[in-house]
Amino acid sequence: MNPKIKIAIVTGILAIYLFTMISLASAILVDVNYIAIYPGESGSVKIDVENNENFDIKDVSVALDLTNLPFSVVGSSEKDLDDLNEDDDDSASFSLKANTDITPGDYNILYVVKYKNADEPSDSVNNSLRKTGGFGIRVSAKTELSFTAETQTNVIGQQGKLSLKIINSGLGDIRFVNAKISPSGYTLLSSNENYIGTVASDDFETATFDVIFNQENVNLNAVVSYKDFDNKEQIQNLNIPVQVYTRERALELGIIKKNNTTIYVGIVIILIILWFVYRSWRKRQKSKNKLGR
């Protein structure tokens, strides 16, 4: 290759590199703090603007674009900053409020920084400069759980079922839910641990265990572990009273039905005996009648 062409190529590459570096160095730098808020609540967002241009700037303003987003700004959505000399910085704070019916999750908020070159005429058409970008904000969900104990055949000495009902009335799902119980006052016939998985918002799931109750009024002692909406590990220790009845009380309340099998069998036996007695009596009567003739 011709040496002159090589020199031209290298010179061109260096020129492009230098131009890129100058362009990167000459820019408005924007930094935004990351916040997390809950539905219906407000949070403060601070936007820092640094003049890294090679000239002073004026008429600086910062505006948020909340078009089609479930947020509102408490106050103005656009704020003016001081004129910034080279390497100077200033900041603007906005109070963002999430709508009460917002779906928890991550959102991207757009912003625009407008400014002018202080060394150029204000009315110059080419002097309306701007920088656009976005920043993230998280709407979290408060975990609101309630727990109840449910039973089936809760009678001393009989096999029944003991269930732990987990109700999620919060706005966010909980995941990796696991329930582990410690038997007290009853004998466990199944595993003491039940993996549930996900309990969706405004829903419930149930962990059921096979047991034999040994006494009245036992407690459901359980440890429930899960990860909340922010993926943080949570553990709750539960001690829920459970009503258990004696057989006699359960019969009175109609929880179980009395077993009449023995009575029915006795009646059948009595009927069979009576039939044989009657049959024997009939035979004797027939014999007497024959002899009487």
C-alpha positions as a Markdown table, in Angstrom:
| # | Residue | x | y | z |
|---|---|---|---|---|
| 1 | Met | 0.0 | 0.0 | 0.0 |
| 2 | Asn | 1.2 | 3.5 | -0.8 |
| 3 | Pro | 2.8 | 5.1 | 2.3 |
| 4 | Lys | 0.8 | 8.3 | 1.7 |
| 5 | Ile | -2.5 | 6.3 | 1.8 |
| 6 | Lys | -1.4 | 4.7 | 5.0 |
| 7 | Ile | -0.6 | 8.0 | 6.6 |
| 8 | Ala | -4.0 | 9.4 | 5.4 |
| 9 | Ile | -5.9 | 6.4 | 6.9 |
| 10 | Val | -4.1 | 6.7 | 10.3 |
| 11 | Thr | -4.6 | 10.5 | 10.3 |
| 12 | Gly | -8.3 | 9.9 | 9.6 |
| 13 | Ile | -8.7 | 7.4 | 12.5 |
| 14 | Leu | -6.9 | 9.7 | 14.9 |
| 15 | Ala | -9.1 | 12.6 | 13.8 |
| 16 | Ile | -12.3 | 10.5 | 14.4 |
| 17 | Tyr | -11.0 | 9.4 | 17.8 |
| 18 | Leu | -10.1 | 12.9 | 18.9 |
| 19 | Phe | -13.5 | 14.2 | 17.7 |
| 20 | Thr | -15.3 | 11.5 | 19.6 |
| 21 | Met | -13.3 | 12.2 | 22.8 |
| 22 | Ile | -14.0 | 15.9 | 22.5 |
| 23 | Ser | -17.7 | 15.3 | 21.9 |
| 24 | Leu | -17.9 | 13.0 | 24.9 |
| 25 | Ala | -16.0 | 15.5 | 27.1 |
| 26 | Ser | -18.2 | 18.4 | 25.9 |
| 27 | Ala | -21.6 | 17.4 | 27.3 |
| 28 | Ile | -24.2 | 18.1 | 29.9 |
| 29 | Leu | -24.0 | 15.4 | 32.6 |
| 30 | Val | -27.1 | 14.4 | 34.4 |
| 31 | Asp | -27.3 | 12.2 | 37.5 |
| 32 | Val | -30.6 | 11.1 | 39.2 |
| 33 | Asn | -31.1 | 9.4 | 42.5 |
| 34 | Tyr | -33.0 | 6.1 | 42.5 |
| 35 | Ile | -36.0 | 5.9 | 44.7 |
| 36 | Ala | -38.7 | 3.3 | 45.6 |
| 37 | Ile | -42.2 | 4.3 | 46.8 |
| 38 | Tyr | -45.5 | 2.7 | 47.5 |
| 39 | Pro | -48.9 | 3.2 | 45.8 |
| 40 | Gly | -50.4 | 6.5 | 46.9 |
| 41 | Glu | -47.2 | 7.7 | 48.4 |
| 42 | Ser | -44.7 | 10.4 | 47.3 |
| 43 | Gly | -40.9 | 10.4 | 46.9 |
| 44 | Ser | -38.3 | 13.0 | 46.2 |
| 45 | Val | -36.3 | 12.8 | 43.0 |
| 46 | Lys | -33.1 | 14.9 | 42.8 |
| 47 | Ile | -31.7 | 15.6 | 39.3 |
| 48 | Asp | -28.1 | 16.9 | 39.2 |
| 49 | Val | -27.0 | 18.8 | 36.1 |
| 50 | Glu | -23.3 | 19.4 | 35.5 |
| 51 | Asn | -22.0 | 21.7 | 32.7 |
| 52 | Asn | -19.2 | 19.7 | 31.1 |
| 53 | Glu | -19.5 | 21.8 | 27.9 |
| 54 | Asn | -16.5 | 24.0 | 26.8 |
| 55 | Phe | -18.7 | 27.1 | 27.2 |
| 56 | Asp | -21.0 | 28.7 | 29.8 |
| 57 | Ile | -24.7 | 27.9 | 29.6 |
| 58 | Lys | -27.8 | 29.9 | 30.6 |
| 59 | Asp | -31.6 | 29.6 | 30.7 |
| 60 | Val | -31.2 | 26.1 | 32.1 |
| 61 | Ser | -34.3 | 24.1 | 32.9 |
| 62 | Val | -35.3 | 20.5 | 33.8 |
| 63 | Ala | -38.7 | 19.0 | 32.9 |
| 64 | Leu | -40.2 | 15.6 | 33.6 |
| 65 | Asp | -42.4 | 13.9 | 31.0 |
| 66 | Leu | -45.1 | 11.8 | 32.8 |
| 67 | Thr | -47.3 | 11.3 | 29.7 |
| 68 | Asn | -49.3 | 8.0 | 30.1 |
| 69 | Leu | -47.6 | 7.2 | 33.3 |
| 70 | Pro | -49.5 | 6.6 | 36.6 |
| 71 | Phe | -47.6 | 9.4 | 38.5 |
| 72 | Ser | -48.1 | 13.0 | 39.3 |
| 73 | Val | -45.8 | 15.8 | 40.3 |
| 74 | Val | -46.5 | 17.7 | 43.5 |
| 75 | Gly | -45.9 | 21.2 | 42.3 |
| 76 | Ser | -44.4 | 22.0 | 38.9 |
| 77 | Ser | -43.0 | 19.4 | 36.5 |
| 78 | Glu | -40.5 | 21.9 | 35.1 |
| 79 | Lys | -37.9 | 23.8 | 37.1 |
| 80 | Asp | -35.3 | 26.5 | 36.3 |
| 81 | Leu | -31.7 | 26.2 | 37.3 |
| 82 | Asp | -29.0 | 28.8 | 37.8 |
| 83 | Asp | -26.8 | 29.7 | 34.9 |
| 84 | Leu | -23.9 | 27.3 | 34.8 |
| 85 | Asn | -20.3 | 28.2 | 34.0 |
| 86 | Glu | -18.0 | 25.5 | 32.7 |
| 87 | Asp | -17.7 | 22.6 | 35.3 |
| 88 | Asp | -20.4 | 24.1 | 37.5 |
| 89 | Asp | -23.4 | 22.1 | 38.6 |
| 90 | Asp | -26.9 | 22.6 | 40.0 |
| 91 | Ser | -29.8 | 20.4 | 40.9 |
| 92 | Ala | -33.6 | 20.3 | 40.8 |
| 93 | Ser | -35.8 | 18.3 | 43.1 |
| 94 | Phe | -39.3 | 16.9 | 42.2 |
| 95 | Ser | -41.8 | 15.3 | 44.4 |
| 96 | Leu | -43.3 | 12.3 | 42.6 |
| 97 | Lys | -46.5 | 10.7 | 43.7 |
| 98 | Ala | -47.7 | 7.3 | 42.6 |
| 99 | Asn | -51.4 | 6.8 | 41.9 |
| 100 | Thr | -53.2 | 4.7 | 44.4 |
| 101 | Asp | -54.2 | 2.1 | 41.8 |
| 102 | Ile | -50.8 | 1.8 | 40.3 |
| 103 | Thr | -49.5 | -1.7 | 39.5 |
| 104 | Pro | -46.3 | -2.3 | 41.5 |
| 105 | Gly | -43.2 | -2.6 | 39.3 |
| 106 | Asp | -40.3 | -0.7 | 37.8 |
| 107 | Tyr | -41.0 | 2.4 | 35.7 |
| 108 | Asn | -38.9 | 4.7 | 33.5 |
| 109 | Ile | -39.4 | 8.4 | 33.8 |
| 110 | Leu | -38.2 | 10.6 | 30.9 |
| 111 | Tyr | -36.6 | 14.1 | 31.4 |
| 112 | Val | -35.4 | 16.9 | 29.2 |
| 113 | Val | -32.7 | 19.5 | 30.1 |
| 114 | Lys | -32.9 | 22.7 | 28.1 |
| 115 | Tyr | -30.1 | 25.3 | 27.9 |
| 116 | Lys | -28.4 | 27.9 | 25.8 |
| 117 | Asn | -24.8 | 28.9 | 25.0 |
| 118 | Ala | -24.1 | 32.0 | 27.1 |
| 119 | Asp | -21.7 | 33.2 | 24.4 |
| 120 | Glu | -24.3 | 33.0 | 21.6 |
| 121 | Pro | -27.2 | 35.4 | 21.0 |
| 122 | Ser | -30.3 | 34.3 | 22.9 |
| 123 | Asp | -32.5 | 34.5 | 19.8 |
| 124 | Ser | -30.2 | 32.4 | 17.7 |
| 125 | Val | -32.1 | 29.5 | 16.1 |
| 126 | Asn | -29.2 | 27.1 | 16.7 |
| 127 | Asn | -28.9 | 28.1 | 20.3 |
| 128 | Ser | -31.8 | 26.0 | 21.7 |
| 129 | Leu | -29.9 | 23.1 | 23.1 |
| 130 | Arg | -31.3 | 20.1 | 25.0 |
| 131 | Lys | -30.4 | 16.8 | 26.6 |
| 132 | Thr | -32.9 | 14.0 | 27.1 |
| 133 | Gly | -32.8 | 10.8 | 29.1 |
| 134 | Gly | -34.6 | 8.8 | 31.6 |
| 135 | Phe | -34.3 | 7.3 | 35.1 |
| 136 | Gly | -35.8 | 4.4 | 36.9 |
| 137 | Ile | -38.2 | 4.4 | 39.8 |
| 138 | Arg | -39.7 | 1.4 | 41.6 |
| 139 | Val | -43.2 | 1.2 | 43.0 |
| 140 | Ser | -43.0 | -1.5 | 45.7 |
| 141 | Ala | -45.8 | -3.4 | 47.3 |
| 142 | Lys | -46.4 | -3.7 | 51.0 |
| 143 | Thr | -46.9 | -7.3 | 52.2 |
| 144 | Glu | -50.2 | -7.8 | 53.9 |
| 145 | Leu | -50.8 | -11.4 | 55.0 |
| 146 | Ser | -53.2 | -13.1 | 57.3 |
| 147 | Phe | -53.3 | -16.7 | 58.5 |
| 148 | Thr | -56.2 | -18.9 | 59.6 |
| 149 | Ala | -56.3 | -22.6 | 60.7 |
| 150 | Glu | -59.0 | -24.9 | 59.3 |
| 151 | Thr | -59.8 | -28.5 | 60.3 |
| 152 | Gln | -61.7 | -31.5 | 59.1 |
| 153 | Thr | -62.9 | -34.2 | 61.5 |
| 154 | Asn | -61.4 | -32.3 | 64.5 |
| 155 | Val | -62.3 | -35.1 | 67.0 |
| 156 | Ile | -60.0 | -36.7 | 69.5 |
| 157 | Gly | -58.8 | -40.1 | 68.4 |
| 158 | Gln | -60.0 | -39.8 | 64.8 |
| 159 | Gln | -58.0 | -39.1 | 61.7 |
| 160 | Gly | -58.6 | -35.7 | 60.3 |
| 161 | Lys | -57.0 | -32.8 | 58.4 |
| 162 | Leu | -55.3 | -29.6 | 59.7 |
| 163 | Ser | -54.9 | -26.8 | 57.2 |
| 164 | Leu | -53.0 | -23.5 | 57.2 |
| 165 | Lys | -54.7 | -20.9 | 55.0 |
| 166 | Ile | -52.4 | -18.1 | 53.8 |
| 167 | Ile | -54.3 | -15.0 | 52.6 |
| 168 | Asn | -52.5 | -12.3 | 50.6 |
| 169 | Ser | -54.4 | -9.0 | 50.7 |
| 170 | Gly | -51.4 | -6.9 | 49.6 |
| 171 | Leu | -50.8 | -5.5 | 46.1 |
| 172 | Gly | -47.8 | -7.7 | 45.3 |
| 173 | Asp | -47.3 | -11.4 | 45.0 |
| 174 | Ile | -45.2 | -13.4 | 47.4 |
| 175 | Arg | -43.1 | -16.2 | 46.1 |
| 176 | Phe | -41.3 | -19.3 | 47.2 |
| 177 | Val | -43.8 | -19.8 | 50.1 |
| 178 | Asn | -43.1 | -22.7 | 52.4 |
| 179 | Ala | -45.0 | -23.8 | 55.5 |
| 180 | Lys | -43.5 | -26.1 | 58.2 |
| 181 | Ile | -45.4 | -27.1 | 61.3 |
| 182 | Ser | -44.4 | -28.5 | 64.7 |
| 183 | Pro | -46.9 | -31.0 | 66.0 |
| 184 | Ser | -48.3 | -30.3 | 69.5 |
| 185 | Gly | -51.3 | -32.1 | 70.8 |
| 186 | Tyr | -51.7 | -34.2 | 67.6 |
| 187 | Thr | -49.9 | -36.9 | 65.7 |
| 188 | Leu | -48.7 | -36.0 | 62.2 |
| 189 | Leu | -49.4 | -38.6 | 59.6 |
| 190 | Ser | -48.0 | -36.7 | 56.6 |
| 191 | Ser | -44.9 | -34.6 | 56.1 |
| 192 | Asn | -44.5 | -31.7 | 58.4 |
| 193 | Glu | -43.5 | -29.4 | 55.5 |
| 194 | Asn | -45.6 | -28.2 | 52.6 |
| 195 | Tyr | -44.2 | -26.1 | 49.7 |
| 196 | Ile | -46.8 | -23.7 | 48.3 |
| 197 | Gly | -44.9 | -21.6 | 45.8 |
| 198 | Thr | -46.6 | -18.3 | 44.8 |
| 199 | Val | -49.5 | -16.7 | 46.6 |
| 200 | Ala | -50.8 | -14.0 | 44.2 |
| 201 | Ser | -52.2 | -10.7 | 45.3 |
| 202 | Asp | -55.8 | -10.8 | 46.4 |
| 203 | Asp | -55.7 | -14.6 | 46.6 |
| 204 | Phe | -55.0 | -17.4 | 49.0 |
| 205 | Glu | -53.3 | -20.8 | 49.2 |
| 206 | Thr | -53.7 | -23.6 | 51.7 |
| 207 | Ala | -51.2 | -26.1 | 53.2 |
| 208 | Thr | -53.0 | -29.3 | 54.4 |
| 209 | Phe | -51.6 | -31.9 | 56.8 |
| 210 | Asp | -53.1 | -35.4 | 57.8 |
| 211 | Val | -53.3 | -35.7 | 61.6 |
| 212 | Ile | -54.8 | -37.6 | 64.5 |
| 213 | Phe | -55.8 | -35.2 | 67.3 |
| 214 | Asn | -54.8 | -36.4 | 70.8 |
| 215 | Gln | -56.4 | -33.7 | 73.0 |
| 216 | Glu | -58.7 | -30.7 | 73.1 |
| 217 | Asn | -57.8 | -27.2 | 72.0 |
| 218 | Val | -54.4 | -27.7 | 70.4 |
| 219 | Asn | -52.2 | -25.0 | 68.7 |
| 220 | Leu | -51.0 | -24.9 | 65.1 |
| 221 | Asn | -47.4 | -23.9 | 65.4 |
| 222 | Ala | -45.9 | -23.1 | 62.0 |
| 223 | Val | -43.1 | -21.3 | 60.4 |
| 224 | Val | -43.9 | -19.6 | 57.1 |
| 225 | Ser | -41.0 | -18.4 | 54.9 |
| 226 | Tyr | -41.3 | -16.5 | 51.6 |
| 227 | Lys | -39.8 | -13.8 | 49.4 |
| 228 | Asp | -41.7 | -10.5 | 49.3 |
| 229 | Phe | -42.2 | -8.2 | 46.2 |
| 230 | Asp | -38.7 | -6.8 | 46.7 |
| 231 | Asn | -37.2 | -10.3 | 46.7 |
| 232 | Lys | -36.3 | -10.1 | 50.4 |
| 233 | Glu | -36.5 | -13.2 | 52.5 |
| 234 | Gln | -39.2 | -13.1 | 55.1 |
| 235 | Ile | -40.1 | -15.5 | 58.0 |
| 236 | Gln | -43.2 | -15.5 | 60.1 |
| 237 | Asn | -43.7 | -17.6 | 63.2 |
| 238 | Leu | -47.4 | -18.6 | 63.9 |
| 239 | Asn | -49.2 | -19.9 | 66.9 |
| 240 | Ile | -52.9 | -20.3 | 66.0 |
| 241 | Pro | -55.4 | -21.9 | 68.4 |
| 242 | Val | -57.4 | -24.9 | 67.0 |
| 243 | Gln | -60.6 | -26.2 | 68.4 |
| 244 | Val | -60.7 | -30.0 | 68.9 |
| 245 | Tyr | -63.7 | -31.9 | 70.5 |
| 246 | Thr | -64.2 | -35.1 | 72.4 |
| 247 | Arg | -66.3 | -37.7 | 70.7 |
| 248 | Glu | -69.2 | -37.0 | 73.0 |
| 249 | Arg | -69.2 | -33.3 | 72.3 |
| 250 | Ala | -68.7 | -33.9 | 68.6 |
| 251 | Leu | -71.8 | -36.1 | 68.6 |
| 252 | Glu | -73.8 | -33.4 | 70.4 |
| 253 | Leu | -72.8 | -30.7 | 67.9 |
| 254 | Gly | -73.4 | -33.0 | 64.9 |
| 255 | Ile | -69.8 | -32.8 | 63.8 |
| 256 | Ile | -69.9 | -36.6 | 63.5 |
| 257 | Lys | -72.8 | -39.0 | 63.3 |
| 258 | Lys | -73.4 | -41.7 | 65.8 |
| 259 | Asn | -72.5 | -45.2 | 64.5 |
| 260 | Asn | -75.7 | -47.3 | 64.7 |
| 261 | Thr | -74.2 | -50.4 | 63.1 |
| 262 | Thr | -74.1 | -52.4 | 66.4 |
| 263 | Ile | -77.8 | -51.6 | 67.0 |
| 264 | Tyr | -78.7 | -52.6 | 63.5 |
| 265 | Val | -76.8 | -55.9 | 63.8 |
| 266 | Gly | -78.5 | -56.6 | 67.1 |
| 267 | Ile | -81.9 | -56.0 | 65.6 |
| 268 | Val | -81.2 | -58.4 | 62.8 |
| 269 | Ile | -80.0 | -61.0 | 65.2 |
| 270 | Ile | -83.1 | -60.6 | 67.4 |
| 271 | Leu | -85.3 | -60.9 | 64.3 |
| 272 | Ile | -83.5 | -64.1 | 63.2 |
| 273 | Ile | -83.9 | -65.6 | 66.7 |
| 274 | Leu | -87.6 | -64.6 | 66.7 |
| 275 | Trp | -88.0 | -66.2 | 63.3 |
| 276 | Phe | -86.5 | -69.5 | 64.5 |
| 277 | Val | -88.6 | -69.4 | 67.7 |
| 278 | Tyr | -91.7 | -68.8 | 65.6 |
| 279 | Arg | -90.8 | -71.5 | 63.2 |
| 280 | Ser | -90.2 | -73.9 | 66.1 |
| 281 | Trp | -93.6 | -73.0 | 67.6 |
| 282 | Arg | -95.4 | -73.5 | 64.3 |
| 283 | Lys | -93.9 | -77.0 | 64.0 |
| 284 | Arg | -95.1 | -77.9 | 67.5 |
| 285 | Gln | -98.5 | -76.6 | 66.8 |
| 286 | Lys | -98.7 | -78.7 | 63.6 |
| 287 | Ser | -97.6 | -81.8 | 65.5 |
| 288 | Lys | -100.3 | -81.2 | 68.2 |
| 289 | Asn | -103.0 | -80.8 | 65.6 |
| 290 | Lys | -102.0 | -84.1 | 63.9 |
| 291 | Leu | -102.1 | -86.0 | 67.3 |
| 292 | Gly | -105.5 | -84.5 | 68.1 |
| 293 | Arg | -107.0 | -86.0 | 65.1 |
